[in-house]
Amino acid sequence: MPNFFISAPDVEQHPFAYGIYNAATSLLAAALFANFIGLGALAHDAGFSLGWVLASTAFVWAAPAQIVLISSIHAGASILEAAVAVTLSAVRLLPMVIGLLPMMRMPKTKTYELLLPAHFTAVTFWVESYRLLVGVPRERRIVFANGLGTGFISISLVATALGYVLAGRLPPLFAAGVLALTPLVFLLSTAHNGTRFVDRAGLISGLILYPLVAIVLHTGVDILVSGLAAGTLTYVLHRYRRRRRVDPLDELTDE
């Protein structure tokens, strides 16, 4: 998203500010803002306080997990049951953390220096980090990632508070619609950024398998089942292609 009023800070001199700048000017920030307006409205309607929902945005920092938390507690679940549900929801982010942190780590990097980037790793942060980190010197990447994550969470906190205050004035259909906006943007961003065969094959197979699994199997965890099946299928097909060397350029890019 172009910004005609503020120039980008120098990444060498001010990597943290550069991260905040990229969060504020990211196209995903608009979707994130709308998404958390809906979340704030949901928390208001469920009877939670503004301080509680702001704390959930800061510390849980993943709208799907926050929806699980709000819904489960509002439905009468115990704290332990809600915590287990949120943990299971957050497991999907573990592969993103595993894939992203090595891009920041250096031989002398301490483990505690990676704790904040690990906390920031939700889908928005992951998508933008993969796009931007290659242009940031490795020794500046952790500070840049902290700025990027701080920017995204700050936007989310403002949107959460705004949605909470406006909850009584938001049509229910609008509040529900904005919660669906972010997954749609993620899908389009993934499709745009997937340049290799393996990326596109995984996305397409997942889109095909999910409705089939949901209609035929009714597992209750249809996204998990279809994701594992699509990922496994894509991996097998990718290994087969590498062995056959059908696409030498793809072979080189994978390495």
N, C-alpha and C positions, 0 to 999 in steps of 0.2 A: 504494500500500500504506500504510495508516494506521500511524502510530507514536504510541503512547499515552504514551511515556516522555520523548521529546525533542521540543521544539517546533522548528519550522523557523527557522533563522537569518534575520536581516533581509537581504534581497537587496541593499539599498542600502549597508548598512554592511559586510556580510561576504559578498560574492558567491561567493568561493571555497568557503567553508563551506556556503553554500546549495547549490552544485553537488554537493558531497560528500553532503550530506543527501539530495538528490533521487536520487543514485545508490544510496544505501543503502536508500532506501524505495521504489525503483521495483520494479514487478512483474517487469520484465525481469531484475532482478538475481538473482532466484531461478533463472530459466532459465539465466542466464549462469554462475552458481555450479555448477549441475549439469553444464553443458556442459564446463566446464574440469576438473571432476573426471574426466570421461571422457577428456579430453585428457591429463591427467597420468598416468592409468593406461595409455593408449596409448604414451606416451613411455617409461614404465618397461618395458613389455613389449617395446619395440623396442630396449632397451639403452642409452638415453640417460641422462645424469646429471641429477640434480635441478637443478643450477645451469644446465645447458644449456637445459632445458625452461622454467625460470623466465625466462631471458634471452629465449627465443623468445616467451613471453607478453608480456613488457615491450616488446620491440622490433618484433616482427611484429604482435602484437595483432590477430589475426583467426583464429579457430579453423579455418575451412576452409583458409586458407593454411598454418597450422601443421601441419595434417594432411597437406597436400601435401608440406611440407618434411620431416616425419618419415618419411612413407612413401617418398618418393623417395630419401632418403639411406639409409634402411634397406634399400631394394632394390638399392643399389649405385650409384646415380647420382652423378656428380661434383658438386662444389660449384657449378660453373657451370650444369650442367643443372638442379640443384635451385633455384638462384636464378632462372633463367628461368621455371621452372614456377610458383614463388611469385609472381613479377612478373605473369605472365599471370592468375593467380588474383586478384591484388589490383587489376587494372585495373577490375573491376566496381565498385570503390569510388570511382573518379574522378568519376563524375557526382554522387555524394553530396557529395563535397568541393566541387565546383563550385557545387552548389545551396545548400550550407550556409554557406560562408564569407562570401558577400555579406550574410548576415543579421547578421554580427558586425562587418564592416568599417565604419569611419568615414573621413571625408576625411583625417584625420591618422594613420590606422593604418599602422604600418610592416609590411613584409612578414614580418619575422622574428617579429612578434607572432602571426602566424597559423600558424606552423609546428607548434606543439604542438596546437592544435585540428585541424589537418589530419592529424596523426599519429593523434589519437584517433578520427577519423571511420571507425568501423566501423558495422555495421548497428544495433547496440544504441544507440550514441551518437547516430547520425543520427536514429533514431526518437524518442528522448527529447528531443533538441535541438529538433526541429521542433515538438514538443508544448509545450516549456517556454520557449523563447527569446522567444516573443511576450510573455510576462509579465515579462521582465527588461529593465530600461532598457538602451538600446543601448550606452551607455558602460561598462556592467558586463558585457556579454555574453561578451567574451573571457575574462575572469577566471572568470566562472561556468562557461563551457565547459571551462576547464582543471580546475576543481574536479570537474565532472561526469565528465570523462574519467579523472582521477586516482582518483576513487571506483570507477569500473568496473574499471580495471586492477588496483586494490588487491584488489578482490573476486576477480578472476580469478587473481591470484597466489596468494592463500590457497587457492582451490579447486584450482589446479594442484598445489600442494604436497601438499594433502590427498589428491588422487587418486593422486599418485605414491606416497605412503606406504602408502595402502590398496590399491595395485594388486593385491597378491597375494591380497587378501581379497574383491575385487569379482568377482562373476560376469561372465564375458565378455559375456553378453547385456545385463546392466545397463549396463556401460561403453559398449556400442554404442548402447543406447537413449538414454542421456543426451546423447550427441552429436547425436541427432536432435531433442531437445527444443527447442533454441534456434530452428532453422528453423521449427518448428511455431508457436512463440510469435510469431515475426516475422510469419508469415502471418496469424495472428489479429489482431495489432496493426495491421498494414497494412489489413486488412479493416475494422477498427473505426474507424481514423482516416481512411479514404477517404470523404470526404463529398461530393465532386463527381463528376459523371458521368464525367469523364476518368479519375479515380482508379479508380473501380469497373470501368470498361470495360477498362482496362489489366490490372487484376488478373484479371478473369474471362477475358479473351482469352488471357492467359498460362497460366492453369490449364487451359484447353481445348486450346491448341496444344501444350503440352509433351508430354503422352502421345502425341499424334498424330505429332509429330516423332520421338520416341524409338522408336515402334513401326514407323513407315514408312521413315524416312530412315536411321537408325543412323549419324549423322554423327560421333559421338564427342564432339561439343560441342553436345549437344541443348539444354542450358539456354541457351547463347548464341544459337543459331539461333532457338529459340522466343521468347526475350526480345526479340531484334531484330524479329522478325516481328510479335509482339504490340504492341510499342511503336510500330512504323511504322503498323500498322493503326489503333491507337487515335489516333495523331496525325492521320491522314487523316480519320478519322471526326469527331474533335473540330473540325478546321478546317471540315469540311462543316457541322457543327451551328452553329458561330459565324457562318458565312456566311449560313445560313438563319435565324439568330436564333430557333431553336426554343425555346431556354431563356434568356430575357433575364437571369435571376438568375445563371445559370452564367456568362454573359458578364461580368457585373459582378464576380463573385468571381475570375474569371481575371485581371482587370485590377488 
